[in-house]
């Protein structure tokens, strides 16, 4: 019904100007082109832009509604541009919808699935030649490079640069300028958002979302309707799982800082110094990714291998961490330096340089807090980016998918489509070599992700039970039992619930 209402103006115009047949064909052309997905995505961009303009200022013309993609855009660019506007919120709502689908399925939820697919995948669905085999895996190479660039040498397109710009909306920039090329990325007219502007949308609303999700998490772990229950400590479980990746990242960063601070002066005059900061940054980020993957398995294990309860726990953890990080950025962090020397000094240990100056006294502590947040953000972008790519994998291997996709977007028959650019033999050989390397890496990571989901399903029954071993310890009740009968309806309803209709007084009507 909602889709049809959105198409009424177009149908009426075509019907009055060109007739019934043209109106019908035009309507089905739009459906085949997946225009409802695009409409949902555009509305999400408009809504997010309005909220950001009210919160941070800097309102400007939005061209998304009228722009039409005619050339292929790299995956990392689309991800970095639309992640904060649509993909992050769509992913969290996707987890909520998956939880609802597994617990209270009804056909009406299909509408929300269409909406969330649009919020997460529309930038890539409407990207021309998105499913071209060679371009897809070269895109993956560029995505990996985008994640890892900018830690030893400044780069205009890097994950760390995108994160710094997003953080500067809350903290603002310092006025100090040293003439470094990285200062070009700092918007000179970007003001620091005041607390009055951000406390509602960035603190109060995330806080209440976390509270409501906490209620849902504790309710689903409350063992309602179960007779002779053993008490569980779901709150302690949530605290441990929320702080576990943060604490591990804190320890990892302290170790990396000590290594870079000690070895930095030694390696400064050696040829390998250029690769050392990137190596340390990659090591720290990979530790964060693996810790978050282990945390997912730990959540699943402590929830008794119950996937729906695990989803509720994951949602609660994500929103609590999001609230903590936003509160730290808004209430604790000082202004951001316009250059990126501090970020590179953290990984290289080169704190005593002219560009840093006397800020080397205070900046290491600030950068340590920043890096704790960045470690979690990197893990989120690494996992979420790969999940978005994995969802599209099946389309890449469909024969002639590029032609069908182009025909869907542009309404062009295969004969009228523009052919790809002509490459030399050396360029084709180099592209093939790149695709082979990253094809292997891509499917290794895909196999790892699938193993994390599939292996526990078959091995959970063979793992030892730790409930009795934790009895009498501070960790008693940490593991949630599974397979319980939670039916508390009918004859098993609590005594406080009214199950029958009471006796009402007899009222007679007297006719005068």
N, C-alpha and C positions, 0 to 999 in steps of 0.2 A: 504494500500500500504506500509506504513512504517513497519507494523508488518511483512508483507510478505518479504520485503527486509531483515529484521533482521534474518529471517529463511532460506534465500537462501543458506548460507554455509552448514547448517545442512542437508537441503533437497538434495543438490547436492552430499554431501558425502554419505548419505544413498542410494541415487539413483544409484550411481556408484558402491558401495560396496555390497549392499544387495538387490537392485531391487526396482521396483515401489511400490509394496505392502508394504514392510517394511518402505519405505520412507513416504508413505501416513499415515500409522498407527503411526509412530513416530511423524509426524507433528501434528496429532490430539491429541496424548498423551500430547504434550506440550501445546496445546490450552486448553485442559480440565484441565490441571494442573495450568492454569493461569500464565504460564511463561512470557507472555508479561507484566503483572503487575510487576513481579519480575525484569524484564529487565529494566523497567522505573525506578524502585526504586534504583537499583544498579547504574544506570547512575547518578541519583540525588546524591547518596552518594559520588560517585567519584568526581562530580563537586563541591560539598560543601567541601569535604576534600581538594581539590586543592586550593580553595579560602582561606580556613582557614590556610593551610600551607604557602601560600604566605603572609597572613596577620599576623599570630601569630607565624609561625615557628612550629618546632616539627613534621616534616614529618615522617611518619612511614608506614609500610606495611599495606595495606587494605585487609583484608581477606574476605570481604563481598561477593565478586564475586565468590569465590570458596567454601566458607563455606556452610555446609548443616546442617540444624537444625534437630537433632534427638531426642531431649528431650524438654519438655515444659519449657518455660521461663516466669517468672511472668510479668504481665502487666506493673507494675510500672518500672521495669528494662528496658523493651523495650521502654517505653515512655520516660524515662530519657535519654536513649542512643540516640534515634533518633529524639527527639523533635526539637533540635536546627539544626539538619542536614536536616530534611525533613518535619516533621509534622507541624512546625510553618509556614514555607513558603507555604506548601501545603494548610493549612487552610486559609491563606490570599488569595491565588489564588482561592480557592474554593468560597469564598465570592464574588470575582470579577467575576468568571464564573457564579455564581448564579444570580448576577446582570445582566450580559450579556444575560443569558438565559431568564430572565423575561422581558427584554426590546427589544432585537434584536435576538430572537430565530432563529436558522437555524440548519439543520442537521449536518453541519460541526462541531458544538460544541461538538458533542458526543465524538470525539477523545480527546478533552481536559478533558471531564468528566472521561474517562478511565485513563488518565494521573494523574489527581488529586486524584482519588480514590487510585491509586497506591502509591502516595506520602504520603497519610494520613494513609492508612490501610494496606499496604503491610507487615509491621512488625508483624501484628497480624494475617493476612490471612495465612502467611507461618509459623506460630507458631504451632507446633504439639499439638493436643488436646486442641486447643484454645477454642472450643465450648463445652467442657465437662461441664455439668451442675454444678457439685459440685466444680470443679476446677475454674470455671468462677467466682462464687460468693466468693470463698476464695481469689481469685485474687483481687476482689473488696475490700475485707477486708484489704489486704496487701497494696493496693493503698491508702486507707484512712489512714492507719498507716504511710505510707511513707510520706504523706503530713503533718502529725502532729508531726512526731518524731523530736528529736534533739533540742528542745527548753528548756528542763529542764535537759536533760542528753545527752551527745554526742552519736550519733549513726552513724555507717558507711554508712548505706543506709537511707538517709533522704532527703527530698525536700530541706531543708535549706542548707545542705551540697552540693547538686548539684548546687544550685544557687550561692553559694560562690565560687565554683570552676570555674563556667562560668564567674563570675565577675572578678576573679583573672587573667584571660587572658588579660584584659585591664589594670588592676591596678598593677599587680605583687604582690609579697609577701615581707613583711619585713623580715629582717634577724634574728630578735629576736626569740629565742626558749626557751620555759619554760619546755620542756619535757612532755607535755601533749599528750595523745594518739590521740587527734584530729589532731595533726600536721602531722600524717602519711598520711593524705589525701592530704596535700599540696605537690605538685611536687617540689622537690628541684632544678631541672634544668629548671623550667618554668620561662622564662624571661618576663619582662614587655614589651608589644608591644609598639613601638614608635609611635608618632603621625604621622610620615610620612608613617607608614605601615597601619594605621587604618583610616586615614581621608577620603580616597576615598571610601572604601567599607562600612565603618561603619557610616560615617557622610554625605559625599557628595551625594552618591547614595540614602540613605534614605530621604535626604532633597528633592531631585528632585522628588522622588516618591510621597512624601507628597504634593509637589507643583502641580504635574499633577493630583493627586486625588482631590486636592482643586479646580482645574479648572473644573473637572467633576462634583463635588458636587455643585458648584455655577451655572454651566450651567443648571443642571437638576432642580434647584430651581429658574431659571430666569423667569419663566412664559412666555416663548416665544409663540407668537401667540395668547395670551389671550387679549381680548378687555376689556377696562375699568378695569384695574388691580389695586389692592391695593398693594402698595409696601411692600415687606417683607425684613427682615433683617437676611439673612441666615448666614452672617459672625458672627454676635453677637450670633446667635443660636449655631454655631459651637464652638465658644470660651467658652460659658457657659457649653456645653455638654462635652467638652474636659477637662475643669478644675474641673468640679463638683466632679467626683470620687476622684481626687487627693486632693482637698481641704478637703473633708470628711475624707479621710484617714489621712491627716495631723492632723486634730482635734482629731480623734480617737486615734492616736498614742500619742499625747500630754496628753490626759486623761489617757491612759494606763501607760504612763511613770510616771505620777504623782502618780497613784495608786501603782505601783510597787516600786517607790522610797520611798513612805511613809510607805507602809505595808511590804516592804521587810525586814527591820530590825526587825519588830515586829514578823513576821512569820518565821524568820530564825531558831529559836530554837523550833519551833512547828513541829508536825508530818506532818502537811499538806503542809509544804513548798515545798516538792517534786512535788506536783501537781499544786501549784499556778502558776509557770511560764508557764506550758503547758496550763492551763486554760485561762490565760490572752492572750497567743498567739492564741489559738483557737478562743477566743472571737473577737480579732482584725481581724483575717483572715475571720471569718464568716461575720463580718460587711462589709469587703471589697467585699466579694462575693455578698452579698445582695445589696450593693450600685451599683455594676456593673450591676446586673440584673434590678434594678430600673432604671438605666441609659438607658438600652436598651428599657424599656417601655417608658421612657421619650422621647427618640429619636423618637420612633414610634408615640407618641402623637404629638410632635412638628412638625413632618413631615406630619401631617394630616392623619395619619393611612395609609400612602402609603408605602408599603413594599419595593419597588424598590428604592425610594428616601431614605428610612431609611438605606438600605444596603450601598448606596453611602456615607451617613453620618458616618456610623459605620466604613467603610474602611478608611475614612479620619481621624477619631478620632484615630483609632488604629495606623496608620502610624505616625501621629503627636506625639502621646504619645511615640511611639517607638523612634522617633528621639530625643525628649526631654530627655528621660531617658539615651539613649546612649551618648548624649552630656554631660550630668551631670557625668556619670561614667568616660568618657574619659578625660574630661577637669577639673573636680572638685575634684573627690575622690582621696584620698591618697592611699598608698599601703595597701594591706590586711594583717592582722595578720594571722599567720599560725594556731593558735589555735582558738577555737570558744568561748572563754570565754566572749567576748564582746557581742555576740548574746544572750547568756544565761543571762548575766548581765542586758541586756535591759528588759527582761521579769521578772527577779527575783528582780531587784533593788540592787543587790549585787555589787556595783561599787567599794567599798572600800575593796578590797581583794588583797592579795599579787600578784596573777597572773596578775592582771590588772595594778598595779603599778601607776605611774604618768600619764599614758595614760587616766585615768578617767577624766582628765581636758578637753581633746580634743575629745576623742572617743564618748561621748554621742551625740555631734552635728553631727559627721560623721555617727554614727549609725542611727540617726534620718533620715538623707537624704537617707541612704541605705534602711531603713525600709519603707519609702514612696514608693520607687521603688519596694521593695519586696511585698508590699501589692497588687499592681496591678498585678505583676507576679503570685502571688498565685491565685488571682481570675481567671486569664487567664488559668493557669494549672488546676484548679479545674473545671472550666466550659468546657474547651476543652477536658480534660480527660474523663469527664462524657459524653460528646457528642460522643466521639469515642466509649465508651462502649455502649451507647444507640443504636448506629447504628448496633451493633452486636447482640442486644438482640433477634431479631426475629430468628436468626440462632440457638441460644441456645435452643429454644423450638421446633426445628424440630426433629422429631423422628429419631434416629440412625444417627444424624448429625456427631457425633464423628467418626463413622466408615467410613462414606462417605468422610469426610474431610481427614482422614488418608489415605484412598485409593487414593484420589486425589493427595496428596503430595508425597506419597511413591510408588504409582503404585502397591499396595498390595491388594489382595483380602481379604475379612473379615476373611477367615480361616487362613491366614498367618500372621495376625496382632498380635502383642505382647499384651497380656492381661495386665491390670493395676496391680499395686502392691496389695498384700494381706494385709488387715488391720484388726486389732483386733476389738473386739466389742466395747471397750472403745474408740478407735480412730474413728470408724464409728459414734458413738454417739456424740463425740465432733465435728466432721465435720458437722454432721446434725444440731447441735445447732448453729454453726457459720453460716452456710448457711441460716438458718431460720432468724437469726437476721439481717444479711446484705441483705437478700432478701427483707425484709420489708423496710429497709433504702433505698435500691436501687430504689424501685418502688415509694417510697414517693418522692424522688428527681426527678424521671422521671415524676411523676404526676405534680410536681411543674413546671418543664420546659415546659411540654405540656400546662399547664394552662396559662403560660406567653405568649404562642403563640396563643392559641385558644380563650381564654376569650375575649381579645380585639377585635377580629373579630366580635363577636356577641354583644358586649356592646358598641362599638364605636359610634353607631348611637344614643344611649340614653344618652351620656355624654353631659353636657352643653357646649355651644360654648363660648370660652373665648376671641375671637378676638376683639369683641366690648369693652369688659371690659379693655383690654390692650391698647385701643386707647388713644392717648394723654399722654402715659407714656413712660419712657425709653425702655420698653419692647414691644413697638408697632411693629407689624410685626414679632414677634417671632414665631408665629404659621403659618406654610405653608398651604395655602388652598389646598383642594383636589377636584378631580372630575372636573378640568378645561379642557376646549377644547384648547389644545396646537397646533392645526393644523395651521401652517403658510405656507402652500404650495398652489399652484394654484392661485386662485383669491384672497386669503388671504395673499399672500406673501408680504413682505415689499417692499416699492417703490424702495429701493436700489438694489433689486434683479432683474436681467434681466430675464424676463419670455418669451420673444418672440425673434425670430431671426431678426436681423436688416437688413436693405436694403443694399445690396452690389452693387458696381458699375458694369455696364455691360461691359464685356471685349470681344472684337471680335478678332478672329484669322485671320490674313491676309495671304493668300496663295500666295507665290511668283511664 
